[in-house]
Amino acid sequence: MLGRQESLREMPLSHLVLTYQQNHHPLLLSELYTRYFDRVYNYCFSLSKNQDLALDLTQDVFLKITEHLDELRNPDLFPAWLFRIAHNRFINHVKSTSRTNQIPAFATESFDDPEAHETAMEREVMFQKVLTVLDEIPETDRELLIDKYFHKVSIHHLETKYGLSESAIKMRLSRARQRIAKKCG
């Protein structure tokens, strides 16, 4: 199965990640790279506004996942984990650049404003809380939230997958979001 590119393209993301964690086959990593390279690059470019830096950061991100993918406990959270790594690589770059007093112009906008920096830190803390709370809520709620918000599955497809009506899906999503909000305080 690992030798067939078509079957890799069709493999669900969580299965792809889990299979890679089990046997570290390079074709699996290649498929993750193919699926996410453009998205990670675009994200890094949106942060840095610099093509060369975005490319360097993207390559760093994929090197990092090869070293740490075994540490990801929930394969469904791969996209959030991947973009968290990209965000952290950018922040580390800005910090290391600022230590040498060469802060790039694109980085000064958000860090000159203390309120913007504080807001970004608050979002970071909230994001970490949500990731922690996802592990604490019932598995069916977690799967539904991950499908809807991480994998961007439509309500129509969720109806089919879970065998529920549109209103039932929306109600479960609402209740799951409320549980997370309550636990995040």
N, C-alpha and C positions, 0 to 999 in steps of 0.2 A: 504494500500500500504506500510506503514512503517513497517509492520510486515513481509513482504516478502523479504528475503535476496536477491533473484534473481533479483527482480525489482530494488533494491538499487544498485546492481552491474552494472546494465545497465543504470542507471540514469546518464545523462550528468553532468559533474562536476559543471557547473554554476547553474544548476537547484538544485543539491544537496546542494550547499552552500546557495542559496537563500531560499530553503525550511527550512534549519536549522535556518537561521536568522529569519524566520517567526515563527517557533514553538519550536525550541530548543529540538527536539526529540533526545534522546541519541543514537538511532540506526543510525541516520544520521551522528552524530559525529563519531561513531564507523566505519562507512564506510569511512569517510575521513581519519581516523587513519589507516585503513587497506590499503587504496590506497597509502598513502604517508609515512608511517612509515619507510619502508626500504630506500626510497630515501633520506629522511631527515637524517636518521642515517648515511647512506653512505656519505652524504655531511658533516655532523659533524665530521665523522671519517677522511675524507680527510683534514679537517682543523686542527683537533687536533692530529691526529696520535695516538690516545689513545682510546681503546675500551670502557673503563669505563666512561671516560669523554664524549665520543660521545653518549653513552646511556643516561647519565644524561642530556646532552644538548637537546637531542631529546625529552626526557620526558618533559623538561622545555618548549620546543617549543609547544608541544601539550597542555600543561596546559595554555600557553599564548593564543593560538587560542581559547580555550573555553571561555576565559575571554574577548577577543577582536574581535571575528569574526563578531559581529554585526556592527563593525566600518568599515568593508570592503565595500566600495561603489560599486565596480564593481566585481561581483563574478567571472568573467572571469580571473581576475588577481590573483585569489587565489594562484596558484603555485608560482608566483613571490613574493607575499606577505609572503607566508609561508617560503620561502628560505631567504627572507630578515630578518625575525624574527630569523631564525637559525643563520644567519651571525651575527646579532646583539647580540644574546646570547653568541656566541663565543667571540666576541670582548669584551663584558662586563666581561666575565670570565677572559680573558687575562688581562684586566685593573684591576680587583679586585685582581688577583693573583700578578700583578706587584706592587700594593700598599703595599703588605706584603713582598716585595722583594723575592718572590719565583717564578720568571718567569720560566715557564716550558721550557725545551730545544726546544720543537717543535715550540714554539712561537717566539723564538729569531731570527730565520732565517729571517723572513719577516720584523720584526720591527727594526733589527739592521741596515738595509740598508735604509737610508733616502729616496733614490730614489724609492725604492719598496713601502715604506709607502706612499709617495706622489702620486705614480701611483695608488695605491689602493684607496686613497682618491679621486682622480680625477674620477676613475671609479664609485665610490659611488655617487658622485655628478651627473655624467652623467646618472646613473641609475635612480636616483630620478627625474631628468629632463624628462627622457623618460616616466616614469610613469605619470608625470603631463601632458605631452603633449598628451599622449594616450587619456586622457579625453577630449582634445581640438580638435582632428581631427574628421572627419565625422564617424558616427557609422559603416558604411559599411567597411571603411578602418580599423578601430579599430578591428572589428570582424575578418577580414581577417588576419591581423597581429597576433592577439592573437591565432587564429587557427593554423597558420603556425609556429610561433616561440615559443609560450608558450605550446600549445597542441601538437606540432610536427605533424600536419596533413600533409600528402603528397600532392603534387601538384595534383595528380590524384584524390584524394578524395575531394580536394577543387573544382576541375572542376565539379564534380558531385554535391556537396553541393550547389555551387553558379550558376550552369548551364552556365558556361563560358568555353571558350577554354583554353588550356594550356598557349598560348601566352597572352591571356587577363588576366589570373590570375597572370602571371609573371609581366606583365606591371602594374597592380594595386598594387602588392606588391612593385615594384620598386618606383612607385609614392608615395605610403604611406611612405616608408622608407625615400624618399627625403623630404616629408613634415615634418617628425619628425626631420630629420637632420637639416633642415632649421630653425625650431622652437627652437631646442636645441642650435643652433649657434655654 
